[in-house]
Amino acid sequence: MMQVLKIGGNEIGDPDFLSSLAQTVAALDEPAVIVHGGGRAIADMQAKLGLKTVKVDGLRVTDTESLAVSQMVLSGLVNKAIVVALLAEGVQAVGISGVDGGLLCCIKKQHPTTDLGFVGQIVTVRSNIIDTFVSQGFTPVISPISLGLDGQVYNVNADEAAGAIAVALKAGVLNFISNVPGVLDQHQETIARLSQVESERLIQDGIIQDGMVPKVQAALAVIVQGVPNARITNLNGLAAGQGTLFGANGNHVPLLEENDTKKSITSNLHDSMLE
């Protein structure tokens, strides 16, 4: 059964994490697809270049210069750092972005009050590209930089990209890899399972707070989109099958029977890529 791993930007900045990630992936019994962010690395590069980081509701406002930095950092520095670490542990990793082959196709993301610039919202995933790599024994490492239906390159939130990929692949689980073992209760113990109702109550009560709130919201969002399970965990939890599991009622939801998914992109985009 396929699983998708979403790696956050904060974790990627730790060299020890990359080594541990590679060792954990090498020991997995099931094929994995890795989707990564890199927000901290982008912010660091922008600071070095004298560019200001602007965010609205957690989304990075991306102008022309910021887009160039995002592409360089996500599809270059971060993507290849993960690939190198995996190869060192014998994992046959291949790094690609959502632009390659039109893997992730998007439209410009709209915001009610602000122009986010070159920020995209995924509308199509060419899952056959990923299937081809996996069938040949490769582990895809995917940067969320994506191709717009208008031919423009866009930056896409990595959580959203991971969710769209998990849905398209009919993955059994989407794992959000964090630096904590899962969602913690008021006693700092890991909560094994959560439903949407329970999650919303814990957020309202302030038990789930700060940076864990968007992680939980992202996990709940992919359940709504049809992924049977989502899990927030750390690398040790991933290896042991532990962490906080989200399902329809906090329980495992059986996979649906395989059926055709939308793998093709619009004909005009396909034609433009062939020109």
TORNU-341858 format. One record per residue (C-alpha): residue number from 0; residue in one letter; x, y, z. Coordinates in steps of 0.5 Angstrom, whole numbers, plus 500, padded with zeros to 3 digits. Example, Ala and Ser with C-alpha at 12.3 -4.5 7.8 and 13.67 -1.06 7.14 Angstrom:
+-----+------+-----+-----+-----+
! seq ! type !  px !  py !  pz !
+-----+------+-----+-----+-----+
!   0 !    A ! 525 ! 491 ! 516 !
!   1 !    S ! 527 ! 498 ! 514 !
+-----+------+-----+-----+-----+
END
This chain:
+-----+------+-----+-----+-----+
! seq ! type !  px !  py !  pz !
+-----+------+-----+-----+-----+
!   0 !    M ! 500 ! 500 ! 500 !
!   1 !    M ! 503 ! 507 ! 498 !
!   2 !    Q ! 504 ! 512 ! 503 !
!   3 !    V ! 506 ! 519 ! 503 !
!   4 !    L ! 511 ! 523 ! 507 !
!   5 !    K ! 510 ! 530 ! 508 !
!   6 !    I ! 517 ! 533 ! 511 !
!   7 !    G ! 516 ! 540 ! 514 !
!   8 !    G ! 522 ! 546 ! 513 !
!   9 !    N ! 524 ! 546 ! 520 !
!  10 !    E ! 526 ! 539 ! 520 !
!  11 !    I ! 529 ! 539 ! 514 !
!  12 !    G ! 534 ! 545 ! 517 !
!  13 !    D ! 537 ! 539 ! 521 !
!  14 !    P ! 543 ! 535 ! 518 !
!  15 !    D ! 541 ! 530 ! 523 !
!  16 !    F ! 534 ! 529 ! 521 !
!  17 !    L ! 536 ! 528 ! 514 !
!  18 !    S ! 540 ! 522 ! 516 !
!  19 !    S ! 535 ! 519 ! 521 !
!  20 !    L ! 530 ! 520 ! 515 !
!  21 !    A ! 534 ! 517 ! 510 !
!  22 !    Q ! 535 ! 511 ! 515 !
!  23 !    T ! 527 ! 511 ! 517 !
!  24 !    V ! 525 ! 511 ! 509 !
!  25 !    A ! 530 ! 505 ! 508 !
!  26 !    A ! 527 ! 501 ! 513 !
!  27 !    L ! 520 ! 502 ! 511 !
!  28 !    D ! 516 ! 496 ! 508 !
!  29 !    E ! 512 ! 500 ! 503 !
!  30 !    P ! 513 ! 504 ! 498 !
!  31 !    A ! 514 ! 512 ! 500 !
!  32 !    V ! 513 ! 518 ! 496 !
!  33 !    I ! 516 ! 524 ! 500 !
!  34 !    V ! 513 ! 531 ! 499 !
!  35 !    H ! 517 ! 537 ! 502 !
!  36 !    G ! 517 ! 544 ! 504 !
!  37 !    G ! 523 ! 549 ! 506 !
!  38 !    G ! 520 ! 555 ! 509 !
!  39 !    R ! 525 ! 557 ! 513 !
!  40 !    A ! 531 ! 556 ! 508 !
!  41 !    I ! 527 ! 560 ! 503 !
!  42 !    A ! 526 ! 566 ! 509 !
!  43 !    D ! 534 ! 565 ! 510 !
!  44 !    M ! 535 ! 566 ! 503 !
!  45 !    Q ! 531 ! 572 ! 502 !
!  46 !    A ! 534 ! 575 ! 508 !
!  47 !    K ! 541 ! 574 ! 505 !
!  48 !    L ! 539 ! 577 ! 499 !
!  49 !    G ! 535 ! 583 ! 502 !
!  50 !    L ! 528 ! 581 ! 501 !
!  51 !    K ! 522 ! 581 ! 506 !
!  52 !    T ! 518 ! 575 ! 507 !
!  53 !    V ! 511 ! 577 ! 507 !
!  54 !    K ! 505 ! 572 ! 510 !
!  55 !    V ! 498 ! 572 ! 510 !
!  56 !    D ! 494 ! 567 ! 514 !
!  57 !    G ! 500 ! 563 ! 514 !
!  58 !    L ! 501 ! 563 ! 506 !
!  59 !    R ! 508 ! 566 ! 503 !
!  60 !    V ! 506 ! 572 ! 499 !
!  61 !    T ! 510 ! 571 ! 492 !
!  62 !    D ! 513 ! 576 ! 488 !
!  63 !    T ! 517 ! 575 ! 482 !
!  64 !    E ! 524 ! 575 ! 486 !
!  65 !    S ! 521 ! 571 ! 492 !
!  66 !    L ! 518 ! 566 ! 486 !
!  67 !    A ! 526 ! 565 ! 484 !
!  68 !    V ! 528 ! 564 ! 491 !
!  69 !    S ! 523 ! 559 ! 492 !
!  70 !    Q ! 524 ! 555 ! 486 !
!  71 !    M ! 532 ! 555 ! 487 !
!  72 !    V ! 531 ! 553 ! 495 !
!  73 !    L ! 525 ! 548 ! 494 !
!  74 !    S ! 527 ! 545 ! 487 !
!  75 !    G ! 534 ! 546 ! 488 !
!  76 !    L ! 538 ! 546 ! 495 !
!  77 !    V ! 532 ! 543 ! 499 !
!  78 !    N ! 530 ! 537 ! 494 !
!  79 !    K ! 537 ! 535 ! 493 !
!  80 !    A ! 539 ! 535 ! 500 !
!  81 !    I ! 534 ! 530 ! 501 !
!  82 !    V ! 536 ! 526 ! 495 !
!  83 !    V ! 543 ! 526 ! 497 !
!  84 !    A ! 541 ! 523 ! 504 !
!  85 !    L ! 537 ! 518 ! 502 !
!  86 !    L ! 542 ! 515 ! 497 !
!  87 !    A ! 547 ! 515 ! 502 !
!  88 !    E ! 543 ! 510 ! 506 !
!  89 !    G ! 541 ! 506 ! 499 !
!  90 !    V ! 535 ! 509 ! 498 !
!  91 !    Q ! 534 ! 510 ! 490 !
!  92 !    A ! 531 ! 517 ! 491 !
!  93 !    V ! 530 ! 521 ! 485 !
!  94 !    G ! 528 ! 529 ! 486 !
!  95 !    I ! 523 ! 532 ! 482 !
!  96 !    S ! 518 ! 538 ! 482 !
!  97 !    G ! 511 ! 539 ! 481 !
!  98 !    V ! 513 ! 543 ! 474 !
!  99 !    D ! 517 ! 537 ! 471 !
! 100 !    G ! 512 ! 533 ! 467 !
! 101 !    G ! 507 ! 537 ! 469 !
! 102 !    L ! 506 ! 533 ! 475 !
! 103 !    L ! 503 ! 538 ! 479 !
! 104 !    C ! 498 ! 543 ! 475 !
! 105 !    C ! 495 ! 549 ! 479 !
! 106 !    I ! 491 ! 555 ! 478 !
! 107 !    K ! 493 ! 562 ! 482 !
! 108 !    K ! 490 ! 562 ! 489 !
! 109 !    Q ! 485 ! 567 ! 491 !
! 110 !    H ! 485 ! 570 ! 497 !
! 111 !    P ! 479 ! 575 ! 500 !
! 112 !    T ! 483 ! 581 ! 501 !
! 113 !    T ! 490 ! 580 ! 499 !
! 114 !    D ! 494 ! 578 ! 492 !
! 115 !    L ! 498 ! 573 ! 494 !
! 116 !    G ! 502 ! 573 ! 487 !
! 117 !    F ! 505 ! 567 ! 484 !
! 118 !    V ! 502 ! 562 ! 489 !
! 119 !    G ! 498 ! 556 ! 486 !
! 120 !    Q ! 492 ! 552 ! 488 !
! 121 !    I ! 493 ! 545 ! 485 !
! 122 !    V ! 487 ! 542 ! 481 !
! 123 !    T ! 491 ! 536 ! 477 !
! 124 !    V ! 496 ! 531 ! 479 !
! 125 !    R ! 499 ! 527 ! 474 !
! 126 !    S ! 500 ! 521 ! 478 !
! 127 !    N ! 502 ! 516 ! 473 !
! 128 !    I ! 509 ! 520 ! 473 !
! 129 !    I ! 510 ! 518 ! 480 !
! 130 !    D ! 507 ! 511 ! 479 !
! 131 !    T ! 512 ! 510 ! 474 !
! 132 !    F ! 518 ! 512 ! 478 !
! 133 !    V ! 515 ! 507 ! 484 !
! 134 !    S ! 514 ! 501 ! 479 !
! 135 !    Q ! 522 ! 502 ! 478 !
! 136 !    G ! 524 ! 502 ! 485 !
! 137 !    F ! 525 ! 509 ! 486 !
! 138 !    T ! 523 ! 514 ! 491 !
! 139 !    P ! 520 ! 520 ! 489 !
! 140 !    V ! 522 ! 526 ! 493 !
! 141 !    I ! 517 ! 532 ! 490 !
! 142 !    S ! 518 ! 540 ! 491 !
! 143 !    P ! 511 ! 543 ! 491 !
! 144 !    I ! 513 ! 548 ! 486 !
! 145 !    S ! 508 ! 547 ! 481 !
! 146 !    L ! 506 ! 549 ! 473 !
! 147 !    G ! 500 ! 553 ! 472 !
! 148 !    L ! 495 ! 552 ! 467 !
! 149 !    D ! 497 ! 559 ! 464 !
! 150 !    G ! 504 ! 556 ! 463 !
! 151 !    Q ! 506 ! 560 ! 469 !
! 152 !    V ! 510 ! 557 ! 475 !
! 153 !    Y ! 507 ! 558 ! 482 !
! 154 !    N ! 509 ! 556 ! 489 !
! 155 !    V ! 504 ! 551 ! 492 !
! 156 !    N ! 504 ! 550 ! 500 !
! 157 !    A ! 507 ! 543 ! 501 !
! 158 !    D ! 501 ! 541 ! 506 !
! 159 !    E ! 496 ! 542 ! 500 !
! 160 !    A ! 501 ! 539 ! 495 !
! 161 !    A ! 502 ! 533 ! 499 !
! 162 !    G ! 495 ! 532 ! 500 !
! 163 !    A ! 493 ! 533 ! 493 !
! 164 !    I ! 498 ! 527 ! 491 !
! 165 !    A ! 496 ! 523 ! 497 !
! 166 !    V ! 489 ! 523 ! 494 !
! 167 !    A ! 491 ! 522 ! 487 !
! 168 !    L ! 495 ! 516 ! 489 !
! 169 !    K ! 490 ! 513 ! 493 !
! 170 !    A ! 495 ! 513 ! 498 !
! 171 !    G ! 493 ! 509 ! 505 !
! 172 !    V ! 496 ! 514 ! 509 !
! 173 !    L ! 499 ! 521 ! 509 !
! 174 !    N ! 504 ! 522 ! 514 !
! 175 !    F ! 506 ! 529 ! 517 !
! 176 !    I ! 513 ! 528 ! 520 !
! 177 !    S ! 514 ! 533 ! 526 !
! 178 !    N ! 519 ! 534 ! 531 !
! 179 !    V ! 514 ! 531 ! 536 !
! 180 !    P ! 511 ! 524 ! 537 !
! 181 !    G ! 504 ! 527 ! 535 !
! 182 !    V ! 498 ! 531 ! 538 !
! 183 !    L ! 499 ! 532 ! 546 !
! 184 !    D ! 494 ! 532 ! 551 !
! 185 !    Q ! 494 ! 537 ! 557 !
! 186 !    H ! 498 ! 531 ! 560 !
! 187 !    Q ! 503 ! 532 ! 555 !
! 188 !    E ! 502 ! 525 ! 553 !
! 189 !    T ! 501 ! 523 ! 545 !
! 190 !    I ! 493 ! 522 ! 543 !
! 191 !    A ! 493 ! 516 ! 539 !
! 192 !    R ! 487 ! 517 ! 535 !
! 193 !    L ! 483 ! 524 ! 533 !
! 194 !    S ! 476 ! 525 ! 530 !
! 195 !    Q ! 475 ! 532 ! 527 !
! 196 !    V ! 470 ! 533 ! 532 !
! 197 !    E ! 475 ! 532 ! 538 !
! 198 !    S ! 480 ! 536 ! 534 !
! 199 !    E ! 476 ! 542 ! 533 !
! 200 !    R ! 474 ! 541 ! 541 !
! 201 !    L ! 481 ! 541 ! 543 !
! 202 !    I ! 483 ! 547 ! 539 !
! 203 !    Q ! 478 ! 551 ! 542 !
! 204 !    D ! 480 ! 549 ! 549 !
! 205 !    G ! 487 ! 551 ! 547 !
! 206 !    I ! 490 ! 544 ! 548 !
! 207 !    I ! 492 ! 544 ! 541 !
! 208 !    Q ! 495 ! 550 ! 540 !
! 209 !    D ! 501 ! 554 ! 536 !
! 210 !    G ! 504 ! 551 ! 530 !
! 211 !    M ! 500 ! 544 ! 532 !
! 212 !    V ! 494 ! 547 ! 529 !
! 213 !    P ! 495 ! 548 ! 522 !
! 214 !    K ! 498 ! 541 ! 522 !
! 215 !    V ! 492 ! 538 ! 525 !
! 216 !    Q ! 488 ! 542 ! 520 !
! 217 !    A ! 492 ! 540 ! 514 !
! 218 !    A ! 491 ! 532 ! 517 !
! 219 !    L ! 483 ! 533 ! 517 !
! 220 !    A ! 483 ! 536 ! 510 !
! 221 !    V ! 486 ! 530 ! 507 !
! 222 !    I ! 481 ! 526 ! 510 !
! 223 !    V ! 475 ! 530 ! 507 !
! 224 !    Q ! 479 ! 529 ! 501 !
! 225 !    G ! 478 ! 522 ! 501 !
! 226 !    V ! 485 ! 519 ! 504 !
! 227 !    P ! 483 ! 514 ! 509 !
! 228 !    N ! 488 ! 516 ! 514 !
! 229 !    A ! 493 ! 522 ! 516 !
! 230 !    R ! 498 ! 521 ! 522 !
! 231 !    I ! 502 ! 527 ! 525 !
! 232 !    T ! 508 ! 523 ! 528 !
! 233 !    N ! 516 ! 524 ! 528 !
! 234 !    L ! 521 ! 519 ! 525 !
! 235 !    N ! 521 ! 514 ! 531 !
! 236 !    G ! 513 ! 514 ! 531 !
! 237 !    L ! 513 ! 513 ! 523 !
! 238 !    A ! 518 ! 507 ! 524 !
! 239 !    A ! 514 ! 504 ! 530 !
! 240 !    G ! 507 ! 506 ! 526 !
! 241 !    Q ! 505 ! 511 ! 532 !
! 242 !    G ! 503 ! 518 ! 533 !
! 243 !    T ! 496 ! 521 ! 532 !
! 244 !    L ! 492 ! 518 ! 527 !
! 245 !    F ! 486 ! 521 ! 524 !
! 246 !    G ! 480 ! 518 ! 520 !
! 247 !    A ! 473 ! 519 ! 519 !
! 248 !    N ! 472 ! 518 ! 527 !
! 249 !    G ! 479 ! 517 ! 529 !
! 250 !    N ! 479 ! 510 ! 527 !
! 251 !    H ! 482 ! 507 ! 521 !
! 252 !    V ! 478 ! 507 ! 514 !
! 253 !    P ! 478 ! 501 ! 509 !
! 254 !    L ! 481 ! 503 ! 503 !
! 255 !    L ! 476 ! 504 ! 497 !
! 256 !    E ! 477 ! 499 ! 491 !
! 257 !    E ! 481 ! 502 ! 486 !
! 258 !    N ! 478 ! 506 ! 480 !
! 259 !    D ! 481 ! 510 ! 475 !
! 260 !    T ! 483 ! 517 ! 477 !
! 261 !    K ! 484 ! 524 ! 473 !
! 262 !    K ! 491 ! 523 ! 471 !
! 263 !    S ! 491 ! 527 ! 465 !
! 264 !    I ! 492 ! 535 ! 465 !
! 265 !    T ! 488 ! 539 ! 460 !
! 266 !    S ! 490 ! 538 ! 453 !
! 267 !    N ! 492 ! 545 ! 452 !
! 268 !    L ! 497 ! 545 ! 457 !
! 269 !    H ! 499 ! 538 ! 454 !
! 270 !    D ! 500 ! 541 ! 447 !
! 271 !    S ! 504 ! 547 ! 450 !
! 272 !    M ! 509 ! 543 ! 453 !
! 273 !    L ! 510 ! 539 ! 447 !
! 274 !    E ! 512 ! 545 ! 443 !
+-----+------+-----+-----+-----+
END
